[in-house]
Amino acid sequence: MVLSARALSFSEPAVQADQRQPLLDLAHLARQTMGNETRDREMLLLFRRQARQILRQMDAHKEQTDLSLKSMMSALKGAANVIGARALASRIGHFEQASERNGHNDLNDQPDAAAELKETLHATIEAIDQIFDESSVRS
């Protein structure tokens, strides 16, 4: 797999102005892994697995506490920053700020923020999938 130093961005015109950040900044990821493509691949695969698990947990959130959601969002934001998923990290930051203002972390009480966060998370996962699809074509 060859990861180029490009940034994958939203392709949808409905993206808000604050979402003009790249979904994935592969140059950032390469700096994090010192250019080791095997590590790049591992990091992206780990993130994708974690992101999918968090999506499932968000969908089943009714059974979780605010503390578990806060912990889950914090872990996801950290992982997003590591791989260069800046748009997602920014979305999580907006969600966390809204949660602090409202005094709770419940997804159900912030449906618009939750929907935007899920949309960005899905788009980030799709961008990772696209990288692996492209690399398998080149192999």
C-alpha positions as CSV (number, residue, x, y, z in Angstrom):
1,M,0.0,0.0,0.0
2,V,1.4,3.4,-1.0
3,L,-0.1,6.3,1.0
4,S,0.5,9.5,-0.7
5,A,0.9,12.8,1.2
6,R,-2.5,13.9,0.1
7,A,-5.5,14.9,2.1
8,L,-8.9,13.2,1.5
9,S,-11.7,15.7,1.8
10,F,-15.5,15.7,1.8
11,S,-16.9,15.3,-1.7
12,E,-20.4,16.4,-0.7
13,P,-21.4,20.0,-1.3
14,A,-23.6,20.1,1.8
15,V,-20.5,20.3,4.1
16,Q,-20.6,23.3,6.4
17,A,-17.9,25.9,6.3
18,D,-16.3,24.6,9.5
19,Q,-16.0,21.2,7.9
20,R,-13.6,22.3,5.1
21,Q,-10.9,20.5,6.9
22,P,-9.6,17.2,5.3
23,L,-11.2,14.0,6.4
24,L,-7.7,12.5,6.5
25,D,-4.4,14.2,6.3
26,L,-2.1,11.4,5.2
27,A,1.0,13.7,5.4
28,H,0.2,14.1,9.1
29,L,-0.2,10.4,9.5
30,A,3.2,9.8,7.8
31,R,4.8,12.2,10.2
32,Q,3.3,10.4,13.1
33,T,4.7,7.0,11.9
34,M,8.0,8.5,10.6
35,G,7.0,7.4,7.1
36,N,6.6,3.7,7.9
37,E,3.8,2.5,5.6
38,T,3.2,-0.6,7.6
39,R,2.5,1.6,10.6
40,D,0.3,3.8,8.5
41,R,-1.8,0.8,7.5
42,E,-1.9,-0.5,11.1
43,M,-3.0,2.9,12.5
44,L,-5.7,3.3,9.9
45,L,-7.0,-0.3,10.4
46,L,-7.0,0.2,14.2
47,F,-8.8,3.5,13.9
48,R,-11.4,2.1,11.5
49,R,-12.1,-0.8,13.9
50,Q,-12.4,1.6,16.8
51,A,-14.6,4.0,14.8
52,R,-17.0,1.2,13.8
53,Q,-17.3,0.0,17.3
54,I,-18.0,3.6,18.6
55,L,-20.7,4.0,15.9
56,R,-22.4,0.8,17.2
57,Q,-22.1,2.2,20.8
58,M,-23.6,5.5,19.7
59,D,-26.5,3.7,18.2
60,A,-27.1,1.8,21.4
61,H,-26.4,4.8,23.6
62,K,-29.6,4.6,25.5
63,E,-28.0,2.0,27.6
64,Q,-24.8,4.0,28.4
65,T,-24.1,6.6,31.0
66,D,-23.0,10.2,30.2
67,L,-19.5,9.3,31.6
68,S,-19.1,6.4,29.2
69,L,-20.0,8.6,26.2
70,K,-17.6,11.3,27.4
71,S,-14.9,8.7,27.7
72,M,-15.7,7.3,24.3
73,M,-15.7,10.7,22.6
74,S,-12.4,11.6,24.2
75,A,-10.7,8.4,23.0
76,L,-12.1,8.9,19.5
77,K,-10.9,12.5,19.3
78,G,-7.4,11.5,20.4
79,A,-7.3,8.7,17.8
80,A,-8.6,11.0,15.1
81,N,-5.9,13.6,15.9
82,V,-3.2,10.9,15.7
83,I,-4.2,9.7,12.2
84,G,-4.9,13.2,10.9
85,A,-8.7,13.0,10.9
86,R,-9.0,16.7,11.6
87,A,-12.6,17.2,10.5
88,L,-13.7,14.4,12.9
89,A,-11.6,15.7,15.8
90,S,-13.2,19.2,15.2
91,R,-16.7,17.7,15.1
92,I,-16.1,15.9,18.4
93,G,-14.7,19.1,19.9
94,H,-17.9,20.9,18.9
95,F,-20.0,18.1,20.4
96,E,-18.0,18.3,23.7
97,Q,-18.4,22.1,23.9
98,A,-22.1,21.8,23.3
99,S,-22.2,19.1,26.0
100,E,-20.5,21.4,28.5
101,R,-22.8,24.3,27.7
102,N,-25.9,22.0,28.1
103,G,-24.5,20.3,31.2
104,H,-24.8,16.7,29.9
105,N,-23.4,14.4,27.2
106,D,-26.5,12.7,26.0
107,L,-26.7,12.1,22.3
108,N,-30.5,12.1,22.4
109,D,-30.5,15.7,23.8
110,Q,-28.3,16.9,21.0
111,P,-29.7,15.3,17.9
112,D,-28.3,17.8,15.4
113,A,-24.8,17.6,16.8
114,A,-25.0,13.8,17.1
115,A,-26.1,13.5,13.5
116,E,-23.3,15.7,12.3
117,L,-20.8,13.7,14.3
118,K,-22.1,10.4,13.0
119,E,-22.0,11.8,9.4
120,T,-18.4,12.8,9.8
121,L,-17.5,9.5,11.4
122,H,-19.1,7.6,8.5
123,A,-17.3,9.8,6.0
124,T,-14.0,9.2,7.7
125,I,-14.5,5.5,7.7
126,E,-15.4,5.6,4.0
127,A,-12.2,7.6,3.3
128,I,-10.1,4.9,5.0
129,D,-12.0,2.2,3.0
130,Q,-11.2,4.2,-0.2
131,I,-7.5,4.2,0.7
132,F,-7.5,0.4,1.1
133,D,-9.6,-0.1,-2.0
134,E,-7.2,2.0,-4.1
135,S,-4.2,0.2,-2.7
136,S,-5.6,-3.2,-3.5
137,V,-6.1,-2.1,-7.1
138,R,-2.5,-1.0,-7.3
139,S,-1.2,-4.3,-5.9
